[in-house]
Amino acid sequence: MHQVDVNLPVVFIGDNDKVVAYTPALDISTVGKDETEAKARFSEMVNIFFADLVENSTIDDVLSELGWVKEQQKWNPPAISQQSINVKISAFA
């Protein structure tokens, strides 16, 4: 099987009993009991995601929709920036 290295931005969000791994580049996430498990599950999830794209012949459509750019037969993920913004919300009880 042909393999390609892809560098994906991943956000880890956690508390005491679980860690969520999320990438906006593919809009997928998974959870683990800690960051190590979340990384392992994330890697598995990405492989399943791409296997599904290949099986259904939807790589071009899905990656284009997610903002990926194909250059010289290679797909590149979108640039992702992260920042905190202050948002005013109505008080709720």
Buried (B, 14 or more C-beta within 10 A) or exposed (E): EEEEEBEBBBEBEBEEEEBBBBBBBBEBBBBBEEEEBBBEBBBEBBEEBBEEBEEEEEBEEBBEEBBBEEEEEEBBBEEEEEEEEEEEEEEEE
